[in-house]
Structure formats: C-alpha cells, structure tokens
Amino acid sequence: MTKVGLIQTSNYENNKKGIENVSKLLKKLGTDETEIVCLPEQWLPNNKIDDYDKEFSEFKKISQEYNMTIIPGAFYQEKNNQISINSPIISPDGEIIGKQEKIHPYDYEKEIVSPGNEAKIFNTSCKFGVMICYDTVFPGVADTLTKKGAQILFSPSRIVKEGIDPWKMYVQVRSLENRIPIVAPNVIDRKFGGNSLIIELQKKEKIVKTKLTELYGESSESIDIIFSNYKEIRKHRLEDRNNFQ
C-alpha cells in the first residue's frame, strides 16, 4: 500500500509565489504521511526551468523532511541546444533521481520541442511511471509503462476547460485498459479546467469500474492505494491479450 496525492494549482504572480503556495500544500500532505505527490504540467508563470535544483530547492527540503517523493510537474528545459518538456522526480532523500521527457509534444509544442523516446520506470515507495498530458491520448505509453512493471501512473497535465470531458475519458480508459490506478493533476484558472483526478478501480463480480476522486479549486488530496487489489485483475487482462496484425 502506498499513499499518493496530487495538488491542483491556480494562478500565481510569479514562480516564487507559486512555489510558496504549493509548499504549504505539500507540507500538509506530508503531515498526512503522503508518500508520492504529483503536480500539473506547466503550472508556473515561467515554465522554462533550466536548473531544477535551484528552482525547487524548497521542494527538495520538503521531500526530505517528510520522506516523500515529489513530481513537481513538467516544464520546458534546454540542454545541448535541444528543448524538451520533462518531469523531474525528487526522491525522499531530496535528490532529483531522473526525468521523464514528454513523448508526444502537443500542437505548437512540436515546433520547438524534441520528443522523448523512452517511457521510464521510477522506484521509490513503489514502482511508477509518468505520462505527461498529451501522452495520455496514446495507448502505447500507458501500455509500455504497465508492461515494464509500473504499479501506478502519474499524469501531470494542463487541460483547457473545453477539453476536460475527453481528457477525463482518456485517463479513465488508460486506467481500465491496463488495470492500473492513475493520478492526473490539472491547473485551474480562467483558461484551464481543473477537475484533477485520482482514478481507482473497483471490481464487482466480473465487472471492473472506475472510482474517481476529483478536486475543485486550488487544493490537495491524498488516498491509500492498495496495489494487491490490482495484481489479479491486471494479470488476467494481460493474459487475455492476443497477438494479431
């Protein structure tokens, strides 16, 4: 069992103010013994961050203080003359242990962003994968992460209000397809639609259905995920898949 959480962010005057606000929510989750927390994609006013250690120094302290893994979102980063959108992972030791690159840049992002080419597994309090926003649309990302051993998926997102309904469908379908819980935080403001989700699965007789925990306004939430509840239904789903062309 692992206690996972998410934070739904809002508008902030600048990066400093945003990090100050979110740090309070992180500490609240830490006090509740949350083990992994995820934030949305591009929730800061300046989303091009070249030095994660400097920008998220406060988050690193919090992760160490509360023995908590923090996925602070996903941001533009330039390295070796290439720009990616990636999601850093802050371990409970307060260190950045890796990054997941966005595999499917969306719309205008394709003009400047180099796509990632690997769906990575991270292992702190459990094995997990990260699929960034538009990656959720494509079944192969969640499928690959699940086959690699992920017990849960985190999807830092930034979805406009008009896209909330299809987004909620995509995330639930990825969860049902792979028999895996998904944590999907979003931004809420005048443009972006919130409705951040924790998706669990429940089986009654032979039918598996989604159970949703949704956020409203700038807020946080955490729940216990019992991974043993997913082991058998995932095993059956993988066994039922046939190879075809």
VOVO-847483 format. One record per residue (C-alpha): residue number from 1; x, y, z; residue in one letter. Coordinates in steps of 0.2 Angstrom, whole numbers, m for minus. Layout:
VOVO-847483
<node pos="NUM" x="X" y="Y" z="Z" code="a"/>
...
This chain:
VOVO-847483
<node pos="1" x="0" y="0" z="0" code="m"/>
<node pos="2" x="6" y="17" z="m4" code="t"/>
<node pos="3" x="m2" y="34" z="0" code="k"/>
<node pos="4" x="m2" y="45" z="m16" code="v"/>
<node pos="5" x="m8" y="63" z="m18" code="g"/>
<node pos="6" x="m10" y="77" z="m30" code="l"/>
<node pos="7" x="m11" y="96" z="m30" code="i"/>
<node pos="8" x="m22" y="107" z="m41" code="q"/>
<node pos="9" x="m13" y="123" z="m44" code="t"/>
<node pos="10" x="m20" y="140" z="m49" code="s"/>
<node pos="11" x="m14" y="157" z="m55" code="n"/>
<node pos="12" x="2" y="164" z="m46" code="y"/>
<node pos="13" x="10" y="181" z="m48" code="e"/>
<node pos="14" x="27" y="173" z="m51" code="n"/>
<node pos="15" x="37" y="157" z="m48" code="n"/>
<node pos="16" x="42" y="162" z="m31" code="k"/>
<node pos="17" x="24" y="165" z="m25" code="k"/>
<node pos="18" x="18" y="149" z="m34" code="g"/>
<node pos="19" x="31" y="138" z="m25" code="i"/>
<node pos="20" x="27" y="147" z="m8" code="e"/>
<node pos="21" x="9" y="142" z="m10" code="n"/>
<node pos="22" x="12" y="125" z="m16" code="v"/>
<node pos="23" x="25" y="122" z="m2" code="s"/>
<node pos="24" x="11" y="124" z="11" code="k"/>
<node pos="25" x="0" y="111" z="2" code="l"/>
<node pos="26" x="15" y="99" z="1" code="l"/>
<node pos="27" x="18" y="101" z="19" code="k"/>
<node pos="28" x="0" y="97" z="23" code="k"/>
<node pos="29" x="1" y="81" z="13" code="l"/>
<node pos="30" x="17" y="77" z="21" code="g"/>
<node pos="31" x="9" y="79" z="38" code="t"/>
<node pos="32" x="m4" y="66" z="32" code="d"/>
<node pos="33" x="10" y="54" z="28" code="e"/>
<node pos="34" x="8" y="55" z="9" code="t"/>
<node pos="35" x="22" y="46" z="0" code="e"/>
<node pos="36" x="21" y="52" z="m18" code="i"/>
<node pos="37" x="14" y="69" z="m24" code="v"/>
<node pos="38" x="11" y="75" z="m41" code="c"/>
<node pos="39" x="8" y="92" z="m48" code="l"/>
<node pos="40" x="1" y="98" z="m65" code="p"/>
<node pos="41" x="11" y="102" z="m81" code="e"/>
<node pos="42" x="17" y="120" z="m84" code="q"/>
<node pos="43" x="9" y="127" z="m68" code="w"/>
<node pos="44" x="21" y="141" z="m65" code="l"/>
<node pos="45" x="21" y="158" z="m74" code="p"/>
<node pos="46" x="39" y="155" z="m80" code="n"/>
<node pos="47" x="38" y="137" z="m87" code="n"/>
<node pos="48" x="56" y="136" z="m94" code="k"/>
<node pos="49" x="67" y="130" z="m80" code="i"/>
<node pos="50" x="85" y="125" z="m83" code="d"/>
<node pos="51" x="90" y="122" z="m65" code="d"/>
<node pos="52" x="78" y="111" z="m56" code="y"/>
<node pos="53" x="89" y="110" z="m41" code="d"/>
<node pos="54" x="89" y="129" z="m39" code="k"/>
<node pos="55" x="70" y="132" z="m43" code="e"/>
<node pos="56" x="64" y="118" z="m32" code="f"/>
<node pos="57" x="76" y="119" z="m18" code="s"/>
<node pos="58" x="61" y="121" z="m6" code="e"/>
<node pos="59" x="53" y="106" z="m13" code="f"/>
<node pos="60" x="69" y="96" z="m11" code="k"/>
<node pos="61" x="69" y="101" z="8" code="k"/>
<node pos="62" x="51" y="96" z="10" code="i"/>
<node pos="63" x="53" y="79" z="2" code="s"/>
<node pos="64" x="67" y="75" z="14" code="q"/>
<node pos="65" x="58" y="82" z="29" code="e"/>
<node pos="66" x="43" y="71" z="25" code="y"/>
<node pos="67" x="51" y="56" z="17" code="n"/>
<node pos="68" x="40" y="60" z="1" code="m"/>
<node pos="69" x="43" y="58" z="m17" code="t"/>
<node pos="70" x="38" y="74" z="m26" code="i"/>
<node pos="71" x="34" y="75" z="m45" code="i"/>
<node pos="72" x="34" y="94" z="m47" code="p"/>
<node pos="73" x="26" y="95" z="m64" code="g"/>
<node pos="74" x="33" y="96" z="m81" code="a"/>
<node pos="75" x="42" y="111" z="m89" code="f"/>
<node pos="76" x="52" y="116" z="m103" code="y"/>
<node pos="77" x="71" y="113" z="m102" code="q"/>
<node pos="78" x="85" y="117" z="m114" code="e"/>
<node pos="79" x="101" y="106" z="m114" code="k"/>
<node pos="80" x="114" y="104" z="m128" code="n"/>
<node pos="81" x="104" y="116" z="m139" code="n"/>
<node pos="82" x="88" y="105" z="m138" code="q"/>
<node pos="83" x="72" y="109" z="m129" code="i"/>
<node pos="84" x="62" y="96" z="m121" code="s"/>
<node pos="85" x="47" y="96" z="m109" code="i"/>
<node pos="86" x="51" y="85" z="m95" code="n"/>
<node pos="87" x="45" y="80" z="m77" code="s"/>
<node pos="88" x="59" y="79" z="m64" code="p"/>
<node pos="89" x="57" y="66" z="m50" code="i"/>
<node pos="90" x="63" y="72" z="m32" code="i"/>
<node pos="91" x="66" y="57" z="m21" code="s"/>
<node pos="92" x="63" y="56" z="m2" code="p"/>
<node pos="93" x="81" y="59" z="0" code="d"/>
<node pos="94" x="79" y="77" z="m8" code="g"/>
<node pos="95" x="88" y="72" z="m24" code="e"/>
<node pos="96" x="82" y="73" z="m42" code="i"/>
<node pos="97" x="84" y="55" z="m47" code="i"/>
<node pos="98" x="78" y="57" z="m65" code="g"/>
<node pos="99" x="67" y="65" z="m78" code="k"/>
<node pos="100" x="53" y="59" z="m89" code="q"/>
<node pos="101" x="53" y="68" z="m106" code="e"/>
<node pos="102" x="36" y="71" z="m114" code="k"/>
<node pos="103" x="35" y="59" z="m128" code="i"/>
<node pos="104" x="21" y="67" z="m138" code="h"/>
<node pos="105" x="23" y="86" z="m139" code="p"/>
<node pos="106" x="6" y="94" z="m142" code="y"/>
<node pos="107" x="1" y="106" z="m156" code="d"/>
<node pos="108" x="13" y="122" z="m156" code="y"/>
<node pos="109" x="25" y="112" z="m144" code="e"/>
<node pos="110" x="30" y="102" z="m159" code="k"/>
<node pos="111" x="38" y="117" z="m167" code="e"/>
<node pos="112" x="52" y="119" z="m154" code="i"/>
<node pos="113" x="51" y="103" z="m143" code="v"/>
<node pos="114" x="61" y="87" z="m146" code="s"/>
<node pos="115" x="50" y="72" z="m141" code="p"/>
<node pos="116" x="56" y="59" z="m128" code="g"/>
<node pos="117" x="59" y="42" z="m134" code="n"/>
<node pos="118" x="58" y="31" z="m118" code="e"/>
<node pos="119" x="44" y="28" z="m105" code="a"/>
<node pos="120" x="54" y="26" z="m89" code="k"/>
<node pos="121" x="50" y="17" z="m73" code="i"/>
<node pos="122" x="55" y="26" z="m56" code="f"/>
<node pos="123" x="56" y="16" z="m40" code="n"/>
<node pos="124" x="54" y="25" z="m23" code="t"/>
<node pos="125" x="40" y="19" z="m11" code="s"/>
<node pos="126" x="33" y="10" z="m26" code="c"/>
<node pos="127" x="36" y="7" z="m45" code="k"/>
<node pos="128" x="28" y="21" z="m55" code="f"/>
<node pos="129" x="28" y="29" z="m72" code="g"/>
<node pos="130" x="25" y="47" z="m78" code="v"/>
<node pos="131" x="15" y="51" z="m94" code="m"/>
<node pos="132" x="14" y="70" z="m97" code="i"/>
<node pos="133" x="m3" y="77" z="m103" code="c"/>
<node pos="134" x="m4" y="73" z="m122" code="y"/>
<node pos="135" x="5" y="56" z="m119" code="d"/>
<node pos="136" x="m11" y="50" z="m111" code="t"/>
<node pos="137" x="m20" y="51" z="m128" code="v"/>
<node pos="138" x="m9" y="37" z="m135" code="f"/>
<node pos="139" x="m12" y="20" z="m128" code="p"/>
<node pos="140" x="6" y="14" z="m130" code="g"/>
<node pos="141" x="13" y="25" z="m117" code="v"/>
<node pos="142" x="2" y="18" z="m103" code="a"/>
<node pos="143" x="4" y="1" z="m110" code="d"/>
<node pos="144" x="23" y="1" z="m110" code="t"/>
<node pos="145" x="24" y="8" z="m93" code="l"/>
<node pos="146" x="12" y="m5" z="m86" code="t"/>
<node pos="147" x="22" y="m19" z="m95" code="k"/>
<node pos="148" x="38" y="m13" z="m88" code="k"/>
<node pos="149" x="31" y="m15" z="m70" code="g"/>
<node pos="150" x="23" y="1" z="m65" code="a"/>
<node pos="151" x="11" y="m1" z="m51" code="q"/>
<node pos="152" x="3" y="17" z="m53" code="i"/>
<node pos="153" x="4" y="30" z="m67" code="l"/>
<node pos="154" x="6" y="49" z="m64" code="f"/>
<node pos="155" x="0" y="61" z="m77" code="s"/>
<node pos="156" x="4" y="80" z="m74" code="p"/>
<node pos="157" x="m7" y="89" z="m86" code="s"/>
<node pos="158" x="m13" y="106" z="m92" code="r"/>
<node pos="159" x="m30" y="104" z="m99" code="i"/>
<node pos="160" x="m41" y="119" z="m105" code="v"/>
<node pos="161" x="m59" y="120" z="m100" code="k"/>
<node pos="162" x="m66" y="114" z="m117" code="e"/>
<node pos="163" x="m55" y="98" z="m116" code="g"/>
<node pos="164" x="m60" y="92" z="m99" code="i"/>
<node pos="165" x="m73" y="79" z="m104" code="d"/>
<node pos="166" x="m62" y="70" z="m117" code="p"/>
<node pos="167" x="m47" y="71" z="m105" code="w"/>
<node pos="168" x="m57" y="63" z="m91" code="k"/>
<node pos="169" x="m62" y="49" z="m103" code="m"/>
<node pos="170" x="m44" y="46" z="m109" code="y"/>
<node pos="171" x="m37" y="45" z="m92" code="v"/>
<node pos="172" x="m51" y="33" z="m86" code="q"/>
<node pos="173" x="m49" y="22" z="m102" code="v"/>
<node pos="174" x="m30" y="21" z="m99" code="r"/>
<node pos="175" x="m33" y="15" z="m82" code="s"/>
<node pos="176" x="m46" y="2" z="m87" code="l"/>
<node pos="177" x="m36" y="m4" z="m102" code="e"/>
<node pos="178" x="m21" y="m8" z="m91" code="n"/>
<node pos="179" x="m29" y="m11" z="m74" code="r"/>
<node pos="180" x="m19" y="2" z="m66" code="i"/>
<node pos="181" x="m23" y="17" z="m54" code="p"/>
<node pos="182" x="m19" y="34" z="m62" code="i"/>
<node pos="183" x="m16" y="51" z="m53" code="v"/>
<node pos="184" x="m19" y="66" z="m65" code="a"/>
<node pos="185" x="m17" y="84" z="m58" code="p"/>
<node pos="186" x="m23" y="99" z="m68" code="n"/>
<node pos="187" x="m22" y="118" z="m67" code="v"/>
<node pos="188" x="m37" y="128" z="m63" code="i"/>
<node pos="189" x="m40" y="146" z="m68" code="d"/>
<node pos="190" x="m49" y="156" z="m81" code="r"/>
<node pos="191" x="m42" y="145" z="m95" code="k"/>
<node pos="192" x="m39" y="128" z="m88" code="f"/>
<node pos="193" x="m52" y="117" z="m81" code="g"/>
<node pos="194" x="m46" y="109" z="m65" code="g"/>
<node pos="195" x="m55" y="93" z="m62" code="n"/>
<node pos="196" x="m39" y="84" z="m56" code="s"/>
<node pos="197" x="m42" y="66" z="m54" code="l"/>
<node pos="198" x="m36" y="51" z="m44" code="i"/>
<node pos="199" x="m43" y="35" z="m53" code="i"/>
<node pos="200" x="m45" y="19" z="m44" code="e"/>
<node pos="201" x="m53" y="3" z="m50" code="l"/>
<node pos="202" x="m66" y="m7" z="m41" code="q"/>
<node pos="203" x="m72" y="m25" z="m46" code="k"/>
<node pos="204" x="m89" y="m31" z="m43" code="k"/>
<node pos="205" x="m92" y="m49" z="m49" code="e"/>
<node pos="206" x="m84" y="m49" z="m66" code="k"/>
<node pos="207" x="m86" y="m30" z="m70" code="i"/>
<node pos="208" x="m71" y="m18" z="m66" code="v"/>
<node pos="209" x="m77" y="1" z="m65" code="k"/>
<node pos="210" x="m68" y="17" z="m61" code="t"/>
<node pos="211" x="m69" y="26" z="m44" code="k"/>
<node pos="212" x="m65" y="45" z="m46" code="l"/>
<node pos="213" x="m58" y="57" z="m33" code="t"/>
<node pos="214" x="m59" y="74" z="m40" code="e"/>
<node pos="215" x="m53" y="91" z="m34" code="l"/>
<node pos="216" x="m61" y="108" z="m36" code="y"/>
<node pos="217" x="m51" y="125" z="m33" code="g"/>
<node pos="218" x="m33" y="126" z="m28" code="e"/>
<node pos="219" x="m32" y="111" z="m16" code="s"/>
<node pos="220" x="m24" y="94" z="m12" code="s"/>
<node pos="221" x="m29" y="77" z="m9" code="e"/>
<node pos="222" x="m21" y="60" z="m5" code="s"/>
<node pos="223" x="m28" y="42" z="m3" code="i"/>
<node pos="224" x="m21" y="25" z="0" code="d"/>
<node pos="225" x="m19" y="14" z="m15" code="i"/>
<node pos="226" x="m18" y="m5" z="m11" code="i"/>
<node pos="227" x="m9" y="m12" z="m25" code="f"/>
<node pos="228" x="m13" y="m30" z="m21" code="s"/>
<node pos="229" x="m31" y="m26" z="m27" code="n"/>
<node pos="230" x="m24" y="m23" z="m44" code="y"/>
<node pos="231" x="m12" y="m38" z="m46" code="k"/>
<node pos="232" x="m25" y="m51" z="m51" code="e"/>
<node pos="233" x="m36" y="m41" z="m62" code="i"/>
<node pos="234" x="m20" y="m34" z="m71" code="r"/>
<node pos="235" x="m14" y="m52" z="m73" code="k"/>
<node pos="236" x="m30" y="m58" z="m81" code="h"/>
<node pos="237" x="m30" y="m43" z="m93" code="r"/>
<node pos="238" x="m13" y="m46" z="m99" code="l"/>
<node pos="239" x="m16" y="m65" z="m101" code="e"/>
<node pos="240" x="m32" y="m61" z="m112" code="d"/>
<node pos="241" x="m22" y="m50" z="m125" code="r"/>
<node pos="242" x="m20" y="m59" z="m141" code="n"/>
<node pos="243" x="m6" y="m55" z="m154" code="n"/>
<node pos="244" x="m13" y="m50" z="m171" code="f"/>
<node pos="245" x="m8" y="m40" z="m186" code="q"/>
